[in-house]
Amino acid sequence: MAAVLLLTACGTQRADGADGATPTGPIPWTTGQPSRVTAARLADDQRTLTLTAQVPDGSHPCVRALKAVVTDTENNTVWVQITFSSPSGDRSSGCTRERSASTRVRLPRPLGNQKLVVDHDNQFTTDGATLPALRLCGELGCHPPATGCTSASYDQALIAADAPAHTYRDAEHCDGTWLVLDFSWPTGPVCGDTTATPAGCSSRLGDRWFFRAEPAGWAAITSSATGGCAAVRRAEPAFPTALCEGLAPLSPSLHPSYPPPSPTGR
């Protein structure tokens, strides 16, 4: 009965009746997951885990039954899922803001050097952490590749440049401290569509980015489709000419430019 009363208290009017309104009806509470998991702390027993996440908030109660459960342990990884019940799927509930909330879970055994994955895409580790807080890992995992002239390092540079999905590298010019990266990505018809003209994935767009090595990885300086050093040296005068003076302009087919539209009526 208490649950029914709570649902009714969060109801809303709906103007779909013959007289302009129907009786107040319940806003459904549905199961959801946090928009972000921001922190994880491990107690002295190495098993009690406190997780902090962003959950819905508003002028009325917006979250109940917040909990974390261990869903799997394999490949030196502990998987945990956070769930809660909320009416935030219906904006008329007023749950349009967010707040920070915490929940606890007890691990099957001490975390040790295992990796912790929360809600599939948030990774934490004790390695390099300032306990009791665990270290939140980045997009490249808990142990990203060191900056250098390696394939793994170039992949980090593509992330720094916010390259589109399915991007592949066309050329790299690297000395370990500075990097020029040419890359392109498929566009046009759906890949595999044999009836399309041109055939799916046969057309491409591309770009060229310049990077500087920093402790956190490659940092993007600027991008330019032109050849030579002029563009990057304007942005970073210290960029070595040895890496850019021989650069040819990108092919117009990879980096098309479009004239501004003509004024209306001309």
N, C-alpha and C positions, 0 to 999 in steps of 0.2 A: 504493500500500500504506500509506503514512504517513497518508493521509486516513482510510482504513478503520480503522486502529489508533486514531486520535484519536476517531472516532465511537464505537468500542467502549468506549474508556476512560470515556466519559461516559454509559454505559448505565445502565439501571435495572431492578430486578426487577419483574415483573408477576405478580400472583397470580391467573392465570386458567387454570392448567393443572389437570389431574385430581388431581395430587398437591399442589395448593396453590401451585405456582410454575412458571414457565417459565424457560428459560435467559435470562441477561441479554441484552437486546436494545438496539440503538442508539437514542439519543434523536435525532430528526432535527434537523439544523442547517438553518435556513431563512433566506432573505434578509429583512432588516428595515431600518427607518429609525430614526434617533434620535427620542426623545420630545421633545427640544428642541434647538434650535441656539442656543447662548448667546453666541458671539463670532465675529468675522471680522477677520483682520489681513492687511494688504497689505504685501508686501515692497517694498524700494526700487525694484525693477524695475517696480512697478505692475502686475505680471502674476501673480506667485506669491502665491497666496491660502492662508492657514492658517485652517481652520474648526474650532471647538471645539463639541462637542455632548455630550449625555447618552446613554450607551449602557449595556446590561445589565452587571451585575457579580454576582459570587458567589464561593464558595470554590474553584471550579474555573474553567478558562478559559471565558469566556462570549462573546467576540467575536473574530472573525478576518476578514481581508479587508476591513478598514475602508477605504473609499475615497470620494473625491469626483470627479465627472465633470461637465463642462459639457454640458448637454443641448440648449441652444438659445441663440441670441442674436438678439433682434428687439425692435423698438419701444423702443430705447434701454435694453434690459434684458438682463442675463446671467442665465441660469437654470442652477443647479447642483443636483445631487442627491447626497446622501450615502447610502451603503448599507453594510451589513456582513452577515456570516453569524453566526447565534447559535442556541443551543438554548433560548432563553428562552421560547419558546412553550409549552414543557412545564415546569411549575413544579418537577417532580421533578429538573430539571437543577441546581437550586440558584441559578439566575440570577435572583434576585428583588430584587436591589438595583440601583443605578445608580452610575456614575462618569463623570467627565469624560474625554474623549479627543479628540485632534486629528488631522486629516488635511490633506494639501495637494493643491492642484490648480493647474495653470498655465492661465491664461486665454488665449484666442486673441489678444487684444491688450490694451493697458493699460486698466484699468477706467475711468479718467477720471471723467466725470460720469454714467456709466451707473448704473442701479439694479441691485443684486445681489439675486436671489431664490433662496433655498436651501430645497429641499424644499417648494416651492409656497407656503408661508405665512410664511416668515421673510424680511423685507426689510432690506437694509443699504444704506447710502449713504456716500459720502465727504463729502457736503454737511453741514457742521456737525460733522464728526467730528474727533476728536483723533488724527490718524494717528500710528502705523500702524494703530491700531484703527479699524474702520468703525463707524458709528452704527447701532444696531439700531432699526428703525422700529417704530411702534406699530400698533394696530388700524386707525387711519385713514390709514395710509401714512406715507411719509417726510416729507410736508409737510402735516400736519393743518391744518384751517381755524382761523383765529384765533377766539378767543372773541368772540362778538358776537351781534347779533340777526339771524342769517342761517339759512337752511335747513341748510347744512352744519354750522353750529355746533350747531343743535338735534339733529342726528343724533349728534353727539359726546355730547350730554347724555343721549340715550337709552342709549348704551353705558354711560355712568357710572352710570345707574340700573339697569343690567342688565335692560333691557326685553326681553320675549319676542320671538322671531322674528316677522316679519311685522307688527310694531307700526306704527301710523300715528298721527300727531299730530292732536289734536283742537283744541287752543288753546295759544297762547303769550302770556305777559305778560313783557316783557323791557325792561330799560333799559341793557343792555350790561354791567352789573356784577352784576345779580341777575336771576333767571329763574324763572318758574312755568311748568311744562309739564304739560298734560293729554294723556294718550295712552291708546289702547285697542288691543285685539288680538282677532282672531276666535277663537271657541271653539265647542264643540259638534260637530255632525257634520262629516264631511269635506267640504271645499269642492267644489261641483259635484255633490254627491249630491242629485239631484232628488226622490228618494223619501223623504228624511229629513224629520222634523218636529221642530223648525223646519228650514227649508232650510239646507243647509250654509253656514257663514260668516255667517248672519244674526244670530246671537247674539254678544255681545261682553262682555268684561270691560275694566275701565279703572283708571287710577290717576292721581294728581297728585303731582308732585315739585317741590321747591324747590331752587334751585342758587345757588352763589356762583361768580363768575369767579376763576380762579387761573391762574398762568402756564402750567400744563399743560392747561388747558381748564376746562369746567364741572365743579365739585365738588358732589356731592349733599349737601344739608343734612338733609332729612327728607322724608317723604311723609305725606299726610293726605287723606282723602276729605271732611273737613268744610269748611265755608265759612269765609271771613274769615281773620284773621291769627293767631288764638290758637295753633294748632299750630306754625307756623313761628317765631313770635316766642318761644315757649318754647325752641326749639332754637337760634335765632339772633336775639337782641334787636335787632340792627342791620338786620334785613331791613326794607326800606321799606314802610310801610303802603299807599303808593299802588299797589303791585302786588298787594296781597292783600285789602284791605278790601272790594273789590267781588266777591270770589269767592263763587259759590254752591256749596253742597254738591254733590258728584258725584251723579248720578242713581243710585238704588238698583239700577237695572237694569244699570248699568255696574260698580258697586262693592257687590255684595250683602254683607250681614253675616248670620251664622248664630248662633242662640242656642246656649249650651253644651248638651250632651246631658243629658237627665234621668237622675238616678241609677237604677241597675238596680232593677227591681221596682216602680217608681212609674208 
